[in-house]
Amino acid sequence: MTEPEVIHSWSAPRSLSTSLMYSFAERDDIEVVDEPLYAAFLKATGVDRPYRNEVLSKMECNGHKVVKDIIYGSGSKKFRHCKHISKQRLFGLPNELMSKGKHFILIRNPLNILPSFEKIHPSSFLELGLGELVSIYSDLCQMGTPPPVIDADELQRDPETTLRGLYNDLEIPFQASMLKWEAGPIPEDGVWAPWWYKSVHESTGFSSPKKHSLLSHYDLLEQSLPLYNILRSHVKHKSSLLSSPLPPPSLPVPENAKLLAWVGDELLPREMAKVSVFDSVVQGGDSVWEGLRIYKGKIFKLEEHLDRLFDSAKALAFENVPSREEIKEAIFRTLITNGMFDNTHIRLSLTRGKKVTSGMSPAFNRYGCTLIVLAEWKPAVYDNDGGIVLMTANYTPQLA
């Protein structure tokens, strides 16, 4: 017996975590533990499940004992894979749960989770656990151990590439045996959900889900998709029909990777700063803009730029234009929050706004204008202290 190196997977429900656990179990150097904190979660939260009594009678309910004796207890193999559902990380568990071992996060698009998730119990934002997944990612980053993130949809499309990438990040050798598993008896710890284990265990790989209507889940999708996209941005090994084959480009000024931009009525991180596909600037380039520069804590000719912005919006008959004070407030808040007081350029844009339906007619614009304040670190192109030298040339047109 020895102390295995523990590999923790954290996921939302219905994210192929059980399939991935079966994949790990095919290795000859790994033992797997399925949701060891489940009974402790049921006891602490009191949530109702059809199999609640069975789980509480068969599994350890003391979270501290689970962490010490089951997750980090002795074992017979080099590695131990612990499959966790994010919402089962309870407050008050030993710090060792997160500080020891290696962790990775398995995500899945809520579009593919919700149709099957509701078969088990009613869907809710808390049950999905995406908020806790983001919290887990943040906590591990603060510990100095940012976890790899893999996407279940990538795992279905290209299992080998996804698993090789994960194992490379975990610094564990890949074994081809993980790509398939053989049907066999349902494991003993699967007695609480035999219908689910049977369907997974009798499969031989990462099967694709059936598609269902998601209209009844629209509110949940609006809540959960932004969190999924936050985690999705940290997936290193992506494959998509629409993804660019080019590597991510380097930024002219690396500090701009973490800027905050004003869109509409709020500040958003760079990768989340987006407008609707129904916005007029997307539908037809219907927008006015100004370029502003900040020198030594001052915005050069701010009032004159705003005058021209308002004149342009008036000429194009924009309606429900923000007031001068509202625009100035957005500009100042953006600059102060980013700490940009010099060597900064602002692309100040005002679109005609979001439309109720696609098309060019201004009659479809009923939401008001969209204000965008994009401030970036950009050193001045010209020497503003010494000035620049201009050369003029005479040109006399020849008359016929």
N, C-alpha and C positions, 0 to 999 in steps of 0.2 A: 504494500500500500504506500502511496505517495501523495503529495499535495499537488493536484492538477493545476495547470494554468487555466483560469476561468475566462471564457469568452461569453460576454453578455450580449444578447440581442434585445433591443427595445422596439416595440412596434405598436400600432393601433390594432384593434381586432380586425379579422378578415383581411389580413395583409400578406397572405401566403407564409405566415410565420411557422405554421405547422409543417407545411411542405418543406420549408427550409430546414426545420429541425430534422425531418426524415432524411434530408440530404446530408446533414452533418453526421447523422447516425451511421451512414454508409462508410465513413472513414474507419480505419482500423486503430486510430490513436485517440478517438474522442468518445466520451460518454455524454449523453444528453439528459437534461433535466427540464421537464415541461412545466412552466408556470409555477415554480416552487412557492411563490408568495400568494397564490390564489386563495387558499383557505384563510390566511391572515387578512387578506383584503375583504373577503366575505364576512368574516367575524367583526372586523373593525368598522366596516361601513354599514352592515346590516342589509345590503341590497338583496333583493329577492331573485332567486334563480330556480328553475325547475329541479336542478340537481344539487341545490345548496346543502341539504343534509348529508348526502353522499360524500361531497367534497370535505365537509367539516369532520366527518367520521373517519376518513381515510388519509387526510393530509395533516401535517403539522400546522397548527394555528398560531403559534407564537413566532412573530416575525424575527425576533432576535435569534431564536434557535434555528430558524430556517437559514438565516445568513451565515451563522457560525458553523452549523453541523451539516447542512445540506448543500448550500452554495459553495462554501469554502471548506467543507470537510474533506477528509482523505478519500482517495479513489485509487483505481487500478490502472488508469490510463494517463497519458501525458496531458491531455486537454479535457476540459468539461465545458460543454455548451449549455448555457442557461437561457431558455426562451422566456422573455418577460413581456407582458402587456403593460404599456406605459402607466395606465391608471392604477396599477397594483403597487406602484412605488409609494408607499405610505409615509406620512410624516412620522418622524421618530425612529425610523429604522437605523441601525448602526451605520456610521459613516463609511465603514469598510465596503459596504455594498457598492458604492460608486468609486471609491478611491483605489480599490484593488481590481485586478484583472484587466481585461481589454473589453472595450465596449464598441458596439456599432448600432446604427439606427436603420431600421427597415421601414420605409414609407410606402404608401400607396395612394393613388389619386382617389379622393372621396367619391368621384364618379363611379369608381369600380368597387368601392366598399359598401356603400349604402344599400344597393338592391339586395345583397345577400345578408347583410348585417341585420336587417329587420326581421329575418326569419328566426333569429335567436331571441331577441328582445327588442322593445321599441327603441328607435333611434333617438339620440339626443346628442348635443354638443359635448357634454361631459363624458358620455359613454364612448364617443369616438376617441377621446384621449389625445387628440392632436395638440392641444394646448400643453399637456404634460410632456409630450414628445419634444416640443420646442424648449420647454423648461429643462429637460434632461440634457438636450444638446448644449444649452447655455451653461448649465452647471459644469458639465465636463470641460467645456472650453475655458471656464474660469479656473478650473483645476490645472490647466495647461495640457490637457489631453483631449483635443477636439476629436470626436469619433468619426469614423467613416460613415457615410450615408449611402445606402443603396435603395433603388426604387423597385418595387415588386413588379411593375409593368416592364421594366428593363429586364428583370430576372426571367419573366415569361418569354420575352422576345429573344433574348440571347443569354441563356443560363451560364454557359461556359465563360464568356467574356466578363459577365457581371461577377461571377464567383472568383475568377482569377484576379480581377481587380480588387475585390474585397480581401482576399487572402494576401495579396501583395501589401495592402494597407495594414493588415494585421500582422504581417511578417511571419506568416505560417505557410508552409508548402502546400500547394494545391494537389488534390487527388482526383483523378477523373471519375472515380467511383461515386462521387457526389452528384453526378448528373442524372443518375437513375437509381431507383430502389425497387426491390422485389416485393410482391405481395406476401403477406404473412399474417400471423395472428394479431388481433388488436391488442396493443400494449395494456398492461394492467391499469396504468394511471389514466387510461382513456375511458374508463367505465362511466364517468359522469357525462360523456358526450359521445356515445358509441356511433351515432349516425354520422357525426363529423369525422371521427377517426377512421371509420370504415371507408368513407369516400376518398379520404386522402391516402390511406395506407394501401388501398387497392389500385391506386394510380401508379404510374411508372415515371412520372416527371412533373414538370410545372405546366399544368393545363391552363387553357385560357378560360376566362369567365364568360357566362352568358350575359347578354345585354338586356337591360330592363329600362322601362320608363322611369325618369327621375323627377317628374314634375312635382310629386308629393314631397320631395326632399329639397326643394329649391332654397328654403330659408337656411337649412343646414349647410348646403353647399356654399352659400354666401359667407357663412361664418368660418367654415373649415378650409375652403380653398386657399385663402391668403396664408394660412399657417402651413399648409402643404407646400405652397410655392416657396415659402421661406426656407424650408428644409430641402426642397428640390434644388434650390440654388447651390447647395453644398454637395450635390452628387457629382462625383468626379468623372465617372465613366458612363456617359450618356450616349444612347443611340436613338435616333428619331428620324422619321421620314423628312421632317422639316429642319433638322439641326444642320448647322453649317459644318462642313468637313474641315474648315480652317481652325487652327488653334486660337484660343482667346488672345486678342491683341493686347499689347502693352499700352498703357495710357501715357499720353504726353507728359502729364503731371501725375505721378502715382498717388499723391495725396487726395486727388479727386475721386478715388475709389470709394471713399466713405462719406461723400457729401450728402447733404439733405436738400431736397428741392421742394419748392412750394407748388402744389398742383390743386387747383380749385379753391379749397379753404383749409388746407392742412399741409404740414411738412412731412415728407416721406423719404426713406432711404433711397439711394440711387436706383437700385434694381426694382423698387416698388413704385417709383414715380412714373405713372402712366396715365393716359387719358383713355376714355371710352372709345370703342370702335365707332360709336355713333357721334363722336365729336366732329364738329365742322372742319377742324383742321385735318382730320383723317378722311372725311367724306369728300372734301374738295379743296383743301389747302386754304380754307377761309379763316384767315388770321391776320393780325397786325402785330408788329414787334418793334422793339427798340434795343439797342446795345448800349449798356452802361458800363463805366469803369469806376473803380474805387481807388483813390490815391490817398494814402496817409490818413485814413479814417473818414474821408469825405467822398460823396458820390458826385462825380463831375457833371455839372449842369443838369441836376435831377429834374428841376422844375421845367426846364426847356424840353427835356426828353418826354416828360409826362404830357406837356402841352401838345407835342407832336403825336403822341400815342392817342390822346383823346380826339384830336383833329382827324386822324386816320379812321378811328372807330366811327366817328360821326359821318365821315364821307361814305363809309360802307353801310351806314344805317344800322349799326349794332344796337341792340336793345338790352336793357337791364345791365348796363355797364357799371362795374364797381366804381365807387367814389374815389377821388384822389387820395383821401385819407386812408381808405381801405387798401389801396394799392401800395401806398408808402408803408403802412403797417406790415404788410406781407413782405416787402423788400427788407425792411429793417429787422424783422424777426428772422428772416432767412440768413442775413449776414451775421447777426449776433449769435444765432445758434451754431453756425458753422465756424465762428471765430474769424471771419474774413473781413479784415479792415485795411488791407493793402494788397496790391498785386492781384486784384480780383476783377473778373468780368462777369456781367449779368446779361443773360439773354432774357429779356422781359417780353413775354408773349401774351396776347389777349385774343382768344378765339371767339367766334360767334357763339360757341357753346354746343352742348350736346343736343342732338335731335331726338324727337320721339319716334322717327322712322328714317331710314336711309333716303337720301335724295338731296338735290341742290336747293330746293325752295327754302327761303328763310322762314316761311310759315311753319316749318317743322321745328324751329328753334323755340322751345318753351321753357328751358331750364335757366336761361341767363348765360352770360359769358363765362368762359373758363380762363382763369388767370394762372399763368405759369411763370414762376421766378426761378430760373436756373442760374445759380451763382457757382462759378468755378475759379480755382486758383489758376491765373494766367498772367505771367509776367508781361509787362508792357513790351510791345514790339519796337517802339521808338524811344529815344532818349528824351524824356519829357523835361529834364532839367537843363540839358544843353541845347535842346531844340534839334531841328533837322534842316538840312540844306536842300533847297529846291532849285532846279534848273528849268528855265523856260526856253522854248524855241519858237521863233517866228514862223508863221505859215501864211502865205498869201495865196488864196485860191486863184487859179487861172480862169479868167472870164472867156467864154466862148465868143 
